[in-house]
Amino acid sequence: MNILDQTDRTILCNSVSEMAASLDGADFAATMTAIAEQELIGALVSEAAGGMDLDLVSVAAIAATLARFHLRENFVDAILAAQVAELIEPEVCAALLNGKKTATVASAGSLFLASGKMSGGLEHVALAGDADILLACVETEAGQGLALIDLSADGIEISRMAGLDLERPSYRVTARAAPVIGEARGEAMATYRRASAVITAAWLQATAGYCLAEAVEHVSTRSQFGRPLVALPVLRDTLAGLQLKLENARLLVDDALVRPEAAAAETALAYAMSVCPQIAEKSLHLFGGMGYTWEVPLHFYLRRLRDVVDTAPAARSSDVLAPLVGEVA
């Protein structure tokens, strides 16, 4: 594993930031091609398989860097799919790394795998209409596992779901005795869950932090009745409470990055899912009526945050893990 020091990590994140800025308005295919050219898709893939084999701290830092550029779904889904593909089907992993194939990840729904055939349905699968490969959790006779699915295979039906977010459409994926590329369980499942939880929590925290920073800038520079809005005690109290929640989320992510226990990662994700949408929504409210216009794009980030929370598996929901995060709430 390549463990980057702070200087190298900063250089990498700056390069990623420049790439992301150049992709403003790019479609899914162009975005994934750029990410592949930067070799970011192989962030968690071993060097022997052509990847970068970065440590989770560095990968989480990249995810946080990409938060304000709306690329969380592309980046996180791609690297997690490539990580699992290396274990299941190296040829698929190679195709993902060089950009010949693209991948997305499903969180909500139920798939059942028996005798090599898969049946069931998934909902709110982002970008399934554009991607080639789907990574999904499946139920098997031996328990829960992961499966790589060719979205063009026989028995797979994809239909677009109604929604307000036209920039990131969601799809319903239905499988009727469809074949799978391969499956993985046990240690592969545990590795995937920890990486997914930590990286997603880092992205949630960074996204909420960006929204709060924008709100602080607004109330500090906009005046009303002859003084800045931040001079109002009620706004200062609100900002302090939001900053405290954000700091708690950051500390839990930092803790999860250095502790190998699955519970640390799940706790960080549970708390982030609980407070980060709140922080973004309150930040939006601090803009007043301006917060609901396209000129103030915080509503875009709020939709993304809520999307992650709404499509999270039940085992990761904040309700299930509330006892674990109650002390820092």
Disulfide bonds with the S-S distance in Angstrom:
none
